[in-house]
Amino acid sequence: MAANLGGQPIFILKEGSQRTRGRDAQGANIAAAKAVASAVRTTLGPKGMDKMLVDTIGDVVITNDGVTILKEMDIEHPAAKMMVEVAKTQDDEVGDGTTTAVVIAGELLKKAENLLEQDVHPTVIAHGYRMAADKAQEILKDIAIDVKADDIAMLRKIADTAMTGKGAEAAKDKLCDLVVRAVTMIADEDGTVNTDFVKVEKKVGGSIEDSEIIEGVVIDKERVHPGMPKVVKDAKILLLNAPVEFKKTEVDAEISITSPEQLQMFLDEEERMIRAIVNKIVASDANVLFCQKGIDDIAQHYLAKAGIIAVRRIKKSDMEKLSRATGATVVSSIDAIDVSELGFAGRVEEKKVSGEEMIFVTECMNPKAVTLMIRGGTEHVVDELDRALEDALRVVSVAVEDHKFVVGGGAPEIEVSLRLSDYASSVGGRAQLAIEAFAQAMEIIPRTLAENAGLDPIDMLVELRAAHEKGDKMAGLNVFDGKTENMLDEGIIEPLRVKTQAVASAAEAAVMILRIDDVIAASKMGGGEGPSPEEMAAMGGMGGMGGMPGMM
């Protein structure tokens, strides 16, 4: 890129930089974003297909989950990366609806492209899209239905909808039951749910049907010493965040030992110190010890003699779950152990699962942390099950927190589309065009659901629109029967936040991409070669070597 000053070129950008401007920049960005949307579009809905992603070292991921696909794909284009951010935001906020958010964003940009061709200014489109997004939020809240936190039947339907179309479908009833039980157990009195307290343990072996909920915590570790008991009933549990080892000196001290007797005294003193630590643990009346740090070999021996099950090097997150499940307090100093800080569980035992030893802490009085053990025939099945469960857990917890849900099957999108069209005519002006475009874009969800199920999208959309115009707000697409039905009766429901978040983040991303009219890309790092002839041609002599002849 150069500016002329009295016939003398002044270089502003570094050689090898690329600049795309105006309509070209918008076109390239929109094309990239649309490509991302089309990559995940076929996975939407109960009849959506899966993607197999193979990374550079040959690891395989088979999934139906929008955000997983986009994270695994190595995306280079900056505008495409913004679409991945939409999916990530949706995943962080709600846990489900990632594909929906990306597909809506892609369609908004596609409609905007048509408007740009009619010479509608990007700022006008952006303004109209923002108005439409705000109005869409209002409409969605208006059609939402209340759900109580203890309405188990409704929560199961929400989990069911989140899992439909994923690999978990084979044992859906069983898994929905596990998810709802897990979320209702860990919910706090004030209605907040932190799904971190549902631990998901994946084990290859058995079948999906063998998956179970453990009302307590499962730790993927084994006893530190074979002489320890395998089962402890009425367990008094001590959670310790301090090493059961002798203390090393803070300063570098040198001890010179001149005779074997002195060495023996030194070793005896070391052992006495460890014994004193173990005695303090035994004196607390604890019979199960979970230690976040290490446990010395000698200490293991004495703990085994005292009949205590001890497990070492437990993750901090697992310690928190144990604390929630058993009511124990994590103690950070051996000298501060108090009986009041111990936790209780009806049973602590070591069991073998798929050839690996695991510690089960069960029969807790009021477990505020639970574990889901998921089983499956192969590693890929178990991984996809884990992703499906993660989505289901998040959406059920969101429904418990917000107490609101909407129906699925494309019904809310059609309702929003129709009402936005009415709203557009009341706004008038050029913004009306953008709002109408937004209304049409919302129809991409029912259209894609129909396409993925092998149905005729136009017939289905006509049927859906007709039902909604008659006032049937719950009319959605039943992809199994291929006809329009009441989604509430069919039990196809999802939390309100899934839809509001998807519309909001899709609109924000679309507006941001639309407002870019100039892309200035720095030259590649360490680029000894400069741009290729093709790149130079594309740059139109904007800078670097491509522009040199004209500047002489």
C-alpha positions as CSV (number, residue, x, y, z in Angstrom):
1,M,0.0,0.0,0.0
2,A,1.6,3.3,-1.0
3,A,0.7,7.0,-1.2
4,N,2.1,9.3,-3.8
5,L,3.7,12.6,-2.8
6,G,4.9,14.6,-5.8
7,G,5.5,11.4,-7.7
8,Q,7.4,9.8,-4.9
9,P,5.8,6.7,-3.4
10,I,5.6,6.5,0.4
11,F,5.1,3.0,1.8
12,I,2.7,2.8,4.7
13,L,2.2,-1.0,5.0
14,K,5.0,-3.5,5.2
15,E,6.0,-5.3,2.1
16,G,3.9,-8.5,1.7
17,S,0.9,-7.1,3.5
18,Q,-2.5,-7.6,1.9
19,R,-5.4,-5.3,1.9
20,T,-9.0,-6.1,0.8
21,R,-11.5,-3.3,0.8
22,G,-15.2,-2.5,0.5
23,R,-17.5,-5.0,-1.2
24,D,-14.6,-7.5,-1.7
25,A,-13.8,-7.6,2.0
26,Q,-17.4,-8.0,3.0
27,G,-17.9,-10.7,0.3
28,A,-14.9,-12.7,1.5
29,N,-15.9,-12.5,5.2
30,I,-19.5,-13.4,4.5
31,A,-18.4,-16.4,2.3
32,A,-16.1,-17.6,5.1
33,A,-18.8,-17.4,7.7
34,K,-21.4,-19.1,5.5
35,A,-18.9,-21.9,4.9
36,V,-18.6,-22.5,8.6
37,A,-22.4,-22.5,9.0
38,S,-22.8,-25.0,6.2
39,A,-20.2,-27.3,7.7
40,V,-22.3,-27.9,10.8
41,R,-25.8,-27.5,9.2
42,T,-26.2,-31.2,8.4
43,T,-25.8,-32.1,12.1
44,L,-28.9,-30.1,13.2
45,G,-31.9,-31.9,14.6
46,P,-32.9,-35.4,15.5
47,K,-32.1,-36.7,12.0
48,G,-28.8,-34.8,11.8
49,M,-25.7,-36.7,10.7
50,D,-22.4,-36.9,12.5
51,K,-18.9,-35.7,11.5
52,M,-15.7,-37.6,11.7
53,L,-12.8,-35.3,12.4
54,V,-9.2,-36.6,12.1
55,D,-6.4,-34.4,13.5
56,T,-2.8,-34.1,12.4
57,I,-1.7,-37.1,14.5
58,G,-4.5,-39.3,13.4
59,D,-6.8,-39.0,16.5
60,V,-10.4,-39.5,15.5
61,V,-13.4,-37.7,17.0
62,I,-16.9,-38.7,15.8
63,T,-19.5,-36.2,16.9
64,N,-22.8,-34.4,16.3
65,D,-22.0,-31.5,18.7
66,G,-21.6,-28.2,16.8
67,V,-19.1,-26.6,19.1
68,T,-16.9,-29.8,19.2
69,I,-16.8,-29.9,15.4
70,L,-15.8,-26.2,15.2
71,K,-13.2,-26.5,17.9
72,E,-11.7,-29.6,16.2
73,M,-11.6,-28.0,12.7
74,D,-8.5,-26.1,12.3
75,I,-10.0,-22.8,11.1
76,E,-7.7,-20.2,9.6
77,H,-10.0,-17.4,8.3
78,P,-10.5,-14.6,10.8
79,A,-14.2,-14.1,10.0
80,A,-14.7,-17.9,10.3
81,K,-13.1,-17.8,13.7
82,M,-15.7,-15.3,14.8
83,M,-18.4,-17.9,14.0
84,V,-16.5,-20.4,16.2
85,E,-16.7,-17.9,19.0
86,V,-20.5,-17.8,18.6
87,A,-20.6,-21.5,19.2
88,K,-18.2,-21.3,22.1
89,T,-20.3,-18.5,23.8
90,Q,-23.4,-20.6,23.3
91,D,-21.7,-23.6,24.8
92,D,-20.4,-21.6,27.8
93,E,-23.7,-20.0,28.5
94,V,-26.2,-22.8,27.9
95,G,-24.4,-25.9,26.9
96,D,-26.7,-26.7,23.9
97,G,-27.9,-25.0,20.7
98,T,-24.5,-24.4,19.4
99,T,-25.4,-25.5,15.9
100,T,-28.6,-23.4,15.9
101,A,-26.6,-20.3,16.8
102,V,-24.1,-20.8,14.0
103,V,-26.7,-21.7,11.4
104,I,-28.7,-18.6,12.2
105,A,-25.6,-16.3,12.1
106,G,-24.7,-17.8,8.7
107,E,-28.2,-17.2,7.3
108,L,-28.3,-13.6,8.6
109,L,-25.2,-12.9,6.7
110,K,-26.6,-14.6,3.6
111,K,-29.7,-12.4,3.7
112,A,-27.5,-9.4,4.3
113,E,-25.5,-10.2,1.2
114,N,-28.7,-9.8,-0.9
115,L,-29.4,-6.4,0.7
116,L,-25.8,-5.3,0.1
117,E,-26.3,-6.1,-3.6
118,Q,-29.3,-3.8,-3.6
119,D,-27.1,-1.1,-2.3
120,V,-28.5,-1.0,1.3
121,H,-25.7,0.4,3.5
122,P,-24.1,-2.1,6.0
123,T,-24.8,0.3,8.8
124,V,-28.5,0.3,8.0
125,I,-28.6,-3.5,7.9
126,A,-26.7,-3.6,11.2
127,H,-29.2,-1.2,12.8
128,G,-32.2,-3.2,11.5
129,Y,-30.6,-6.5,12.7
130,R,-30.1,-5.1,16.2
131,M,-33.8,-3.9,16.4
132,A,-34.9,-7.3,15.1
133,A,-32.8,-9.1,17.6
134,D,-34.2,-7.1,20.5
135,K,-37.7,-7.7,19.3
136,A,-37.0,-11.4,18.8
137,Q,-35.9,-11.6,22.5
138,E,-39.3,-10.1,23.5
139,I,-41.3,-12.5,21.3
140,L,-39.4,-15.5,22.7
141,K,-40.0,-14.4,26.3
142,D,-43.7,-13.9,25.4
143,I,-44.1,-17.4,24.1
144,A,-42.1,-19.1,26.9
145,I,-43.9,-21.4,29.4
146,D,-43.1,-21.7,33.1
147,V,-41.6,-24.9,34.5
148,K,-41.2,-25.7,38.2
149,A,-37.8,-26.9,39.5
150,D,-39.5,-30.1,40.9
151,D,-41.5,-30.9,37.7
152,I,-39.5,-34.0,37.0
153,A,-41.5,-35.1,33.9
154,M,-40.9,-31.7,32.2
155,L,-37.2,-31.8,33.1
156,R,-36.9,-35.3,31.6
157,K,-38.4,-34.0,28.4
158,I,-35.9,-31.2,28.2
159,A,-33.0,-33.7,28.7
160,D,-34.6,-35.9,26.1
161,T,-34.7,-33.1,23.5
162,A,-31.0,-32.2,24.2
163,M,-30.0,-35.8,23.6
164,T,-32.1,-36.6,20.6
165,G,-30.0,-37.0,17.5
166,K,-26.8,-37.6,19.4
167,G,-25.1,-41.0,19.9
168,A,-26.9,-41.4,23.3
169,E,-30.2,-42.0,21.7
170,A,-30.0,-45.8,22.1
171,A,-30.5,-45.6,25.9
172,K,-32.2,-42.2,26.1
173,D,-34.8,-43.0,28.7
174,K,-32.2,-44.3,31.1
175,L,-29.8,-41.4,30.5
176,C,-32.5,-38.7,30.9
177,D,-33.5,-40.3,34.2
178,L,-29.8,-40.2,35.4
179,V,-29.4,-36.5,34.3
180,V,-32.5,-35.3,36.0
181,R,-31.8,-37.1,39.2
182,A,-28.2,-35.7,39.2
183,V,-29.3,-32.1,38.6
184,T,-32.1,-32.2,41.2
185,M,-29.7,-33.7,43.8
186,I,-27.0,-31.1,43.4
187,A,-29.4,-28.1,43.1
188,D,-28.9,-25.6,46.0
189,E,-31.7,-24.2,48.1
190,D,-31.7,-20.9,46.2
191,G,-32.2,-22.7,42.9
192,T,-28.7,-22.3,41.5
193,V,-27.1,-25.4,39.9
194,N,-23.4,-25.9,39.4
195,T,-23.0,-28.8,37.0
196,D,-19.3,-29.0,38.1
197,F,-20.6,-31.1,41.0
198,V,-21.8,-33.8,38.7
199,K,-18.7,-35.8,37.9
200,V,-18.8,-37.8,34.7
201,E,-16.6,-40.9,34.8
202,K,-16.0,-42.5,31.4
203,K,-15.3,-46.2,31.3
204,V,-15.0,-48.3,28.1
205,G,-16.6,-51.7,28.5
206,G,-20.2,-52.9,29.0
207,S,-22.9,-51.1,27.1
208,I,-24.7,-47.8,27.3
209,E,-27.4,-49.5,29.4
210,D,-24.8,-50.2,32.1
211,S,-24.4,-46.5,32.8
212,E,-25.5,-45.5,36.3
213,I,-25.6,-42.7,38.8
214,I,-23.7,-43.0,42.0
215,E,-25.1,-40.9,44.8
216,G,-21.7,-39.8,46.0
217,V,-18.3,-39.6,44.4
218,V,-16.2,-42.0,42.4
219,I,-12.4,-41.4,42.5
220,D,-10.3,-42.9,39.8
221,K,-7.6,-44.0,42.2
222,E,-6.8,-47.0,44.3
223,R,-5.8,-47.6,47.9
224,V,-2.1,-46.7,48.6
225,H,-1.4,-50.0,50.4
226,P,-2.7,-53.6,49.7
227,G,-3.0,-54.2,53.5
228,M,-5.8,-51.6,53.8
229,P,-9.4,-52.8,54.0
230,K,-11.3,-52.9,50.7
231,V,-14.6,-51.8,52.3
232,V,-15.4,-49.5,55.2
233,K,-19.0,-49.1,56.4
234,D,-20.1,-46.0,58.3
235,A,-17.0,-44.2,57.1
236,K,-15.7,-41.2,58.9
237,I,-13.9,-39.3,56.1
238,L,-10.9,-37.0,56.6
239,L,-10.0,-34.7,53.6
240,L,-6.4,-33.6,54.0
241,N,-4.6,-31.0,52.0
242,A,-1.2,-31.7,53.6
243,P,1.5,-34.3,52.9
244,V,1.7,-37.3,55.2
245,E,5.4,-37.2,55.0
246,F,8.2,-35.8,57.2
247,K,8.7,-32.1,56.8
248,K,11.7,-31.0,54.8
249,T,13.6,-28.0,56.3
250,E,12.9,-24.6,54.8
251,V,16.5,-23.7,54.6
252,D,19.3,-25.7,53.0
253,A,20.8,-27.5,55.9
254,E,23.7,-29.9,55.9
255,I,23.9,-32.7,58.4
256,S,27.2,-34.4,58.8
257,I,26.9,-37.9,60.0
258,T,30.1,-39.5,61.2
259,S,29.0,-42.9,62.6
260,P,26.4,-45.6,61.7
261,E,24.7,-45.0,65.0
262,Q,24.0,-41.4,64.1
263,L,22.6,-42.5,60.8
264,Q,20.3,-45.0,62.6
265,M,19.2,-42.3,65.0
266,F,18.4,-39.9,62.1
267,L,16.3,-42.6,60.4
268,D,14.5,-43.5,63.6
269,E,13.7,-39.9,64.3
270,E,12.3,-39.6,60.7
271,E,10.1,-42.6,61.3
272,R,9.0,-41.3,64.7
273,M,7.9,-38.0,63.1
274,I,5.8,-39.9,60.5
275,R,4.3,-42.1,63.2
276,A,3.3,-39.0,65.2
277,I,1.5,-37.7,62.1
278,V,-0.3,-41.0,61.6
279,N,-1.2,-41.1,65.3
280,K,-2.9,-37.7,65.0
281,I,-4.9,-39.0,62.0
282,V,-5.9,-42.2,64.0
283,A,-6.7,-40.1,67.1
284,S,-9.3,-38.1,65.0
285,D,-11.3,-41.3,64.7
286,A,-11.2,-41.1,60.9
287,N,-11.2,-44.4,59.1
288,V,-10.9,-43.1,55.5
289,L,-8.3,-40.6,54.4
290,F,-8.3,-38.7,51.1
291,C,-5.1,-36.8,50.7
292,Q,-4.4,-34.2,48.1
293,K,-0.7,-34.5,48.5
294,G,1.7,-37.5,49.0
295,I,1.7,-40.3,51.6
296,D,5.0,-41.6,52.6
297,D,5.7,-45.4,52.4
298,I,6.2,-45.7,56.2
299,A,3.0,-43.8,56.8
300,Q,1.1,-46.1,54.4
301,H,2.3,-49.1,56.5
302,Y,1.0,-47.5,59.8
303,L,-2.3,-46.4,58.2
304,A,-2.8,-49.9,57.0
305,K,-2.1,-51.3,60.4
306,A,-4.7,-48.9,61.9
307,G,-7.3,-50.2,59.3
308,I,-7.7,-46.9,57.5
309,I,-8.3,-46.7,53.7
310,A,-6.0,-44.0,52.4
311,V,-5.9,-42.5,48.8
312,R,-3.3,-40.0,47.8
313,R,-2.7,-37.3,45.1
314,I,-6.4,-36.5,44.6
315,K,-7.3,-33.6,42.3
316,K,-8.5,-30.4,43.9
317,S,-11.8,-30.6,42.0
318,D,-12.4,-34.1,43.4
319,M,-11.7,-32.9,46.9
320,E,-14.4,-30.2,46.5
321,K,-16.8,-32.8,45.3
322,L,-16.0,-35.1,48.2
323,S,-16.5,-32.2,50.6
324,R,-19.9,-31.4,49.1
325,A,-21.0,-35.1,49.1
326,T,-19.8,-36.1,52.6
327,G,-20.0,-32.8,54.5
328,A,-16.3,-32.9,55.4
329,T,-14.1,-29.9,55.6
330,V,-10.8,-29.9,53.7
331,V,-8.1,-29.7,56.5
332,S,-4.8,-28.0,55.6
333,S,-2.8,-28.8,58.6
334,I,-2.2,-32.2,60.4
335,D,-2.3,-30.4,63.8
336,A,-5.7,-28.8,63.1
337,I,-7.6,-32.0,62.6
338,D,-10.9,-31.9,64.5
339,V,-13.6,-34.5,64.8
340,S,-16.2,-31.9,63.7
341,E,-14.4,-31.6,60.3
342,L,-14.9,-35.2,59.3
343,G,-17.4,-36.2,56.7
344,F,-19.6,-39.3,56.7
345,A,-20.6,-41.8,54.1
346,G,-22.5,-45.1,54.6
347,R,-19.9,-47.0,52.5
348,V,-16.5,-46.5,51.0
349,E,-15.1,-49.3,48.9
350,E,-12.6,-50.1,46.2
351,K,-14.2,-51.8,43.2
352,K,-12.8,-53.0,39.9
353,V,-14.4,-51.3,36.9
354,S,-13.2,-52.4,33.4
355,G,-10.0,-53.8,34.9
356,E,-9.2,-50.6,36.9
357,E,-9.5,-50.1,40.6
358,M,-11.7,-47.2,41.6
359,I,-12.9,-45.9,45.0
360,F,-16.6,-45.5,45.5
361,V,-17.9,-43.2,48.2
362,T,-21.6,-43.9,48.4
363,E,-24.7,-43.9,50.7
364,C,-24.1,-40.2,51.6
365,M,-26.9,-38.6,53.7
366,N,-27.6,-35.7,51.4
367,P,-25.1,-35.8,48.5
368,K,-24.7,-32.4,46.9
369,A,-22.2,-33.9,44.5
370,V,-22.9,-37.0,42.4
371,T,-21.1,-39.1,39.8
372,L,-22.4,-40.4,36.5
373,M,-20.6,-43.6,35.4
374,I,-21.0,-43.8,31.6
375,R,-20.2,-47.0,29.8
376,G,-20.0,-47.9,26.1
377,G,-18.5,-50.4,23.7
378,T,-15.8,-48.2,22.3
379,E,-13.9,-45.1,23.3
380,H,-15.6,-43.0,20.6
381,V,-19.1,-44.1,21.8
382,V,-18.2,-43.2,25.4
383,D,-16.8,-39.8,24.3
384,E,-19.9,-38.9,22.3
385,L,-22.1,-40.1,25.2
386,D,-20.1,-37.8,27.5
387,R,-20.7,-34.8,25.2
388,A,-24.5,-35.6,25.0
389,L,-24.7,-35.9,28.8
390,E,-22.8,-32.6,29.2
391,D,-25.4,-30.9,27.0
392,A,-28.3,-32.5,28.8
393,L,-26.9,-31.7,32.2
394,R,-26.4,-28.0,31.3
395,V,-29.9,-27.5,29.7
396,V,-31.7,-29.1,32.6
397,S,-29.8,-27.0,35.1
398,V,-30.6,-23.9,33.0
399,A,-34.3,-24.8,33.0
400,V,-34.1,-25.3,36.8
401,E,-32.5,-21.9,37.2
402,D,-34.7,-19.9,34.8
403,H,-38.0,-21.7,35.3
404,K,-38.8,-21.1,31.6
405,F,-38.9,-23.2,28.5
406,V,-40.0,-23.0,24.9
407,V,-41.0,-25.8,22.5
408,G,-38.6,-27.1,19.9
409,G,-39.1,-28.4,16.4
410,G,-38.7,-25.0,14.7
411,A,-41.9,-23.7,16.3
412,P,-40.4,-20.6,18.2
413,E,-38.4,-19.7,15.0
414,I,-41.5,-19.6,12.8
415,E,-43.4,-17.6,15.5
416,V,-40.6,-15.1,15.7
417,S,-40.4,-14.9,11.9
418,L,-44.1,-14.1,11.5
419,R,-44.2,-11.6,14.3
420,L,-41.0,-9.9,13.1
421,S,-42.6,-9.5,9.6
422,D,-45.5,-7.6,11.2
423,Y,-43.1,-5.6,13.3
424,A,-41.1,-4.7,10.2
425,S,-44.0,-3.1,8.4
426,S,-44.7,-0.9,11.5
427,V,-41.1,0.3,11.5
428,G,-40.9,1.5,7.9
429,G,-37.9,3.1,6.3
430,R,-34.8,1.1,5.1
431,A,-34.5,-0.6,8.5
432,Q,-37.7,-2.5,7.5
433,L,-35.7,-4.4,4.8
434,A,-33.2,-5.6,7.4
435,I,-35.9,-6.6,9.9
436,E,-37.7,-8.6,7.1
437,A,-34.4,-10.2,6.2
438,F,-33.9,-11.2,9.9
439,A,-37.5,-12.6,9.9
440,Q,-36.7,-14.7,6.8
441,A,-33.4,-15.9,8.3
442,M,-35.1,-17.4,11.3
443,E,-36.9,-19.8,9.0
444,I,-33.5,-21.6,8.4
445,I,-34.0,-23.7,11.5
446,P,-37.2,-25.5,10.5
447,R,-36.0,-25.6,6.9
448,T,-32.8,-27.3,7.9
449,L,-34.7,-29.7,10.3
450,A,-36.8,-30.7,7.3
451,E,-33.9,-31.1,4.9
452,N,-31.9,-33.2,7.3
453,A,-34.9,-35.5,7.7
454,G,-35.3,-35.9,4.0
455,L,-38.6,-34.0,3.9
456,D,-39.6,-31.2,1.4
457,P,-38.6,-28.0,3.2
458,I,-41.0,-25.8,1.2
459,D,-44.0,-27.9,1.9
460,M,-43.1,-28.1,5.6
461,L,-42.5,-24.3,5.9
462,V,-45.9,-23.6,4.2
463,E,-47.6,-26.0,6.7
464,L,-45.9,-24.5,9.7
465,R,-46.6,-21.0,8.7
466,A,-50.3,-21.8,8.1
467,A,-50.6,-23.4,11.6
468,H,-48.9,-20.4,13.3
469,E,-51.1,-17.9,11.4
470,K,-54.1,-19.7,12.8
471,G,-52.7,-19.0,16.2
472,D,-51.1,-22.4,17.0
473,K,-47.9,-21.1,18.6
474,M,-46.8,-24.7,19.5
475,A,-46.9,-26.0,16.0
476,G,-43.5,-27.5,15.1
477,L,-42.1,-30.1,12.8
478,N,-42.2,-33.7,13.9
479,V,-39.4,-35.0,11.7
480,F,-40.2,-38.7,12.5
481,D,-43.7,-38.5,11.1
482,G,-43.0,-35.7,8.6
483,K,-45.9,-33.5,9.6
484,T,-46.7,-30.5,11.7
485,E,-47.7,-31.3,15.3
486,N,-48.1,-29.6,18.7
487,M,-44.6,-29.8,20.1
488,L,-45.7,-29.4,23.7
489,D,-47.9,-32.6,23.4
490,E,-44.9,-34.4,21.8
491,G,-42.7,-33.3,24.7
492,I,-40.1,-31.6,22.5
493,I,-39.1,-28.7,24.7
494,E,-35.9,-26.8,25.5
495,P,-35.0,-24.0,27.9
496,L,-35.8,-20.4,26.9
497,R,-32.2,-19.4,27.3
498,V,-31.1,-21.8,24.5
499,K,-33.1,-19.7,22.0
500,T,-32.5,-16.2,23.4
501,Q,-28.8,-16.7,23.6
502,A,-28.6,-18.3,20.1
503,V,-30.5,-15.3,18.6
504,A,-28.5,-12.7,20.5
505,S,-25.0,-14.1,19.8
506,A,-25.9,-14.9,16.1
507,A,-27.1,-11.3,15.6
508,E,-24.1,-9.8,17.3
509,A,-21.6,-11.9,15.2
510,A,-23.5,-11.1,12.0
511,V,-23.5,-7.4,12.7
512,M,-19.8,-7.4,13.6
513,I,-18.8,-9.2,10.4
514,L,-21.1,-6.9,8.3
515,R,-19.5,-3.7,9.7
516,I,-16.0,-4.7,8.4
517,D,-15.2,-3.0,5.1
518,D,-11.4,-3.3,5.1
519,V,-9.2,-6.3,5.9
520,I,-5.5,-5.5,6.3
521,A,-3.5,-8.7,6.7
522,A,0.1,-8.4,7.9
523,S,2.7,-10.3,5.9
524,K,3.5,-13.8,7.2
525,M,6.1,-14.0,9.9
526,G,9.6,-14.4,8.7
527,G,8.3,-14.3,5.2
528,G,11.5,-14.3,3.1
529,E,9.6,-14.9,-0.1
530,G,6.9,-12.2,-0.2
531,P,3.5,-12.8,-1.9
532,S,3.0,-15.2,-4.8
533,P,2.1,-13.9,-8.3
534,E,-1.6,-15.0,-7.7
535,E,-1.7,-13.1,-4.5
536,M,-0.2,-10.1,-6.2
537,A,-2.9,-10.2,-8.9
538,A,-5.5,-10.5,-6.2
539,M,-4.0,-7.5,-4.4
540,G,-4.4,-5.4,-7.6
541,G,-1.0,-3.8,-7.1
542,M,-1.9,-2.6,-3.7
543,G,1.6,-2.9,-2.2
544,G,4.6,-5.0,-2.0
545,M,6.3,-6.1,-5.2
546,G,3.0,-6.2,-7.1
547,G,2.7,-2.4,-7.0
548,M,6.3,-1.6,-7.8
549,P,6.2,-1.1,-11.6
550,G,3.5,1.5,-11.4
551,M,5.3,3.4,-8.8
552,M,8.6,3.9,-10.6
